[in-house]
Amino acid sequence: MPGRSVWLRVLGVVDSVLEGLVEEPDGSLVAHVRPKRRQRQRCAICGRRSPLYDQGDGRRRWRGLDVGFTRFFVEAGAPRVTCREHGVVVAQVPWARHRSRYLRAFEDQVAWLATQCSQKACSQLMRVDWQTVGRIITRVVEEASRGSDRLDGLERIGIDEISWRKGQRYLTLVIDHASGRLVWAAEGRSRKVVDSFFEQLGPQRCARISHVSSDGAEWILVPVEEHCPNATICLDPFHVVQWATNALDKVRREIWNEVRRSGQRAAATELKGSRWALLRNPEHLTPTLAAKLAVIAKLNRPLYRAYLLKEQLRMIFHVGYEQAGPLLQHWLQWARRCRIGPFVALARTIMYYRADIEATLLHGVNNGRTESLNTKVRLIARRAFGFRSASALIALSELALGGLCPSLPGRQPW
């Protein structure tokens, strides 16, 4: 038979003494243990050694990882101590977190599985319901967050929102461009939410923020200008090109309606099927779409001129900063004189955000990582088949994308 220390290592129970193993009538295995002397009479919240208050409610059980096909539990006394800071609390046990009835190894494995598979697979494998998985994730995230300040050392950040549920339900996400990790998330999409982030960050750390990337929304830009006096705002190139794409599509619809009303059915049919020829990048055009674009260039000069305006604006973000500045100036002059309503309006918008666009061209900071993280959050929500509360999605997103996910028990992280 293996020795007691071997059994404790196999069962994942640390810093404790094995008193005995008992097989229950239902087939489960129960280990009777007690903490080692140096681990006794400590506050479960702060870990400070404290005077004994009483024996509590007697012995308790904690669920552990299954031993093969057999359920495993740890049973031990649960005395209470008097902490000078937290009052009367249950004494700390080395194998479990505070307010938990599961072993630390069990919770770490549940948290890891929740980031890798669906809620149904995690629940069935670990034999717990999904509400329990949510509570376990919350405990793991809270403990990992206490160990390190994810807001410390921020210099370049990206702020964006993501729709996580129908009915205009949004999350605001903040990422660190240096690490690519999610550092903060909250429910809502408003100036108040962004203000709460900077208030939590504090004036000193706000002053160290050098670059902030965003999509140009005023509810992001105004708080950044108010709280971060040294920050350079960088407008995301994807959203700038998207503005031009939307303007081009608006021009196409207006021209199509004019041609259709005038009775030119053949020309109207040609324009109706031209959307993807105009919106796709030239390098991605199929032979059929390239031919359709050539027809537009021949028969409808205003629409083709709008297409060229969109393409030149897109190319500004693919050249060096020394070339991009003059190209942007030339584009603004061309757009103002083009007499195409949506692009004249776009020129005014880009002139308003010109400093932010030039900062993006100079520093190369954009929302690419933020958009990638948004996609991963959507994948998390879809893999879990949706969430009923924003707090549950935030906890799982921080666990998976914030560097808080524990490694599998008994294994080193990759």
N, C-alpha and C positions, 0 to 999 in steps of 0.2 A: 504493500500500500504506500502511496506517496506520502511524504511528510506534510505537516500542517502548512508550512510556508509554501510548498508546491501547490497545495490546494488553493490557498489564497491567491497565488499568482494566476492559476488557471481560471479562477472565478472572477478575477478583476477586482478584488477587495484589497485596498492598500492601507498601510499604517494601522494594522489591527491584529488582534490575536484570535485565532480560531479556537472556539471552545468545543465545537462538535458539529457533525452533519446529521441531519434527520430527514428521513423520507416520509412525507405526509401521505395520508390515505388516498388522496387524489393523484399521487404519483409525483408531485412536485418535490424539489430538493430545497431544504432550508438549512442555511449555515448560521449557527449561533456564534456571534463574535462580540468583541469589545474593543474599543480604541486602545492603542498603546498609551502608556502613562503620559507621555509628552503631548498627546492630542486630546486629553480629557479636560473638561471644564473650561471650554473656550466658547466665546460668543459666536453664534452662527453667522452673524452679520459682519463683524469687524475682526474676528479671530483672536481677540484679546482674552487672556486667561482671566477668569472671573470666579467669585465665590459661588458655591453650590446653593441653590434656592430650595429645590425639592426634587423628587424622583419623577415628576411629571405624571403622565397618564400610564406609566408602565412601559412595557416593551413594545417596539414597533417593528414593522417589516418594510423592507425596500425591495422592489423588483429589480432583478439583474438580468443580464443576457442569458438566453437559454443555453443550457448545457446539453448539446446535441438536440434531441427532441423534447427535453425535459425543462419545465419552468424552474427558475431558480430565484430564491429569495434570501435576503440577509435579515436576520432578526437580532436586535440589540436593545439595550435600555435607552431611554430618551429622557435623561434628567434635564432640569432647567437651571440656568445660572442667572445671576444678577449682574448685568453689565452696567458699568457706571455711565455709559453713553446711551445704550439702547434699552435699559431696564431689564425686566424679566423676559428671557427668551430661551428657547430650546437650545441645548448645547450643540455645538458643532460636531458633526461626524465626518471623518476624512473620506468616506466613500460616496457621499451624496451632497448635493447642493441644498441650500436652505429652502424650506417649504416644499421639498420634493420627496416623493415616495419611490424614486427610482435611483439606481446606482448611477454615478457619474459616467461610467463606460456605456451604460444603456442609453443615456440621454445624448451622449456624443454620437453614438451610432444612429440614433433616430434623426438627429440634426443633419448629419452627413447624408443620410438617405433622402431626407426631405428636399435637399438641393439637387438630387440626381434623378429622382423618379416621381411618379404620380402619388397623390395622397392615398389612393387605394392600395398601390403596391407597398408603400411604406407601412400603412396600417395593418395590412394582412401579414407582412413579414414579421413585424415586431409585436403583433397581437395587441394593438392598442387602437382606440378610436382617434379620428382626426382632430377632435377638440383637445385631446391629450397631447397630440403632436404639436399643436399650436402653443400650448402652455410650455412644453419642453423647449421649443424654439425660443420663446420669450426669455426663459431663464438662461439659456446658453448665450443669447445675444447680450443680455444685461450683464452677465459675468464677464464676457469678453470685452464689452465696452468699458467696464470699470478698470480693466487692466491697462488700457491705453486710450489716449485722447486722439481720436481720428481727426479732429479739427486743428490739431497742433501742426505747425509747419506749412500751412497752406499758402501758396503764392499764386498759382494759376488754377482757376476753377472754371467750371462750366455749369450753367443753370438752365434747366429746361423742365417742361412738364410732360406728363404722359396720362392719357385717358385709360383708366383701369376698369371702368364699369360704365354701363349705359346710364344716361341721365345726367351728363355733364359732371361726372365724378373724376377728379384729377388728383394726381400726386405731383408735387414739386420735388425734383431731384437735383442734388449738387454733387459733382464729381471733382476729383483731384486730377488735373491733367498730368501731373508728374507720375502718379502711380496707376492711374486709370481706374481707381476704386470709387465706389459710392461712399461718400462721407457723411451725407445727411439727406433725410427724406421726411416729408410731412404731407398730410392730406390737404388738398386745396390748391388753387391757382390764383393767387392774388398778391397785391403788394404787402398785405399784412403777413402773409406766409413768409415772403422773402425777408421782410423786416425782422421776423422772429429768428431767422437763421443768423443774420448779422448781429442781433442782440446776444444770441448765444455765443457767437464768435468773440465778441468783445471789441472795444475800440483799438486796443493795441494790436491784436491779430488782424483786424480789418485794415489797419494802416500798412500791414505787410503784404496785402493782396496786390499783385502787380498787373494781372490780366484776368479779365472776366469775359468768357464767350457766351453769347446768347443768340436768340433768333430775332432780336430787335423789339420784343414786346415791351411796352412802356411799364408794365407792372414789375418787370425785372430791372430795366435801366434806371428808373428813378431811385429805387432803394440803393442800387450800386453807387450811383453818383452821390447819394446822401451819406452813406456809411463808409465808403472806400475812397478817400481823397486821392490816393496814389495809384488807383487802378486804371488801366487802359482797357476800354471796352472794345471787344472784337466781334464784329457781326459775322455770323456763320455764312460762308459762301453758298451753301446749299439753299438756304432760304432766300438769298438774293437772286439766285438763278431761278428759283421757284416763282418769285414775283414776276420775272420776265416771261416764264412759261405760262403763267396765268394770264398775263397781258396778251400774249400771242394767241392763246385759245379764245380769249374774248374778242380779239380782232377777227379771228376765223368765223366765229358765230355771227358777228355783226355783218360781215361780208356775205356769208351764206344766206342770211335772212334777206338782205337787199337783193341778191341775185334771184332768190326764190320768188320774191314778190314781183320782180320784174318779168317773170315768165320764162326765164332761161333755165329750163329743166335740166338739160345736159350739163351745163356749167354748175348748177346747184348740186347735182349728183356727184360730180367730180370733187367739189369742195367738201361735201359731207363725209366722204371717205378719206379725207386727207389729214385727219387729226394726228395719227401716229407718224406720218411722214414729216410733219412739222415739229412734233414734240420730241421725237427721238434724236439722240446725238448722231451726227453724220456717220461716224464710224460704226454705228450699229444698224444702219439702214439696210434692209433687204433690197435685192434688185427691183422688186415691184414697188416698194416705197420710194426708192431713188428715182424711178421713172415718174411716179406721181409728183414728186417734188419738182422735177424738171418741167412738167406740164404747168405747175403753179407758177414757176419762174417765168414761163412764156406768156401765160394768159392773164395772170393777176399780179401785177407789179406791187401794189400796196401790201398785199399779204406776204409776198416774198420779201419785201423790204422789212416787214415786221419780223420775219424769220431770221434775216441777217442781223437785225438788232439783238435778238435773243442770243444768237450764236456768238456775236462779238463780245457781249457781256459775259458769257460763259468762259470765253477764252482768256479774259482778263485775269482769271484766277489760275490759269495754267502757265503763266509766264513769270519771269522774275520781277522783283519789285521795281527795278529801274525802268522796265518796259511797261509795267502795269499802270503806273501813274499817268504817263501821257496817253495811253490807250483809254483809260477811264475818262480823262478830260475830253478826248475826241468823241467818245461814245455819248457823253452828256450833251455836247454840242449837236451831234447828229440827232439824238432823240428829241431835243427841244425843237428842231426844225423839221422833223419828219411829218408833221401834220397828221399823225395817227394818235387819236385821243388817249388810249390806254398807255402808250409809251411816253407821251408827253407827261402824263400823270406819274408814270414810273420814274421819269427823269427827276421830277420834283422830290419824290420819295428818296431816291438815291442821293440827291444833293443834300437832303436833310441828314442822312446817315453817312455822308461821305467820309468823315473823319474816322468813324468806326470801321468802315470798309478798308480804308487805307491802313489802319492799324492791323487788320487781319492780313493784308498783303505783306506788310513789313515784318510782323512777328510770327506769322504762320500758325496762330492759335485759332482753332475753329471748334465747332460742336460735333465733330466726327465721332469722338469717343463717347460723347453724351448720347448721340443718336444710337450708337452701338449698344450702350448700356440700356437705353429705352427698349430696344429689341429684346434684350435678355430678360428684362422685367416682364415684358409681354409673354415671353416663352415660359417664365416661371408661373405666371397666372394661368396660362393655357394648360400647362402640364399638370397643375393642381386642379384643373377643371373649375377655375374661378375661386373667388374669395368673397366672403360675406362682409368682411370689415377691412378697412384700409390698414389698420394696425397689424393684422396678420400678414398682409402682403408686404408691408414695410419691413417687418421682422424677418421674413424669409428672404427678402431682397438684400437686406443688410448682411444676413448670414452668408448668402451665396456670393454677393458682389462687393461686400465691404471688407473682405479679408478676415471675417470673424468665424468662418466655418472650421470646426475642429477636425483633426485627422481621425481616421478610423481607430478605434481602441487597439492599443498594442502595436501600432504602426507609425512610422515616421512620415511626416508630410513630404510629398514629392518636391 
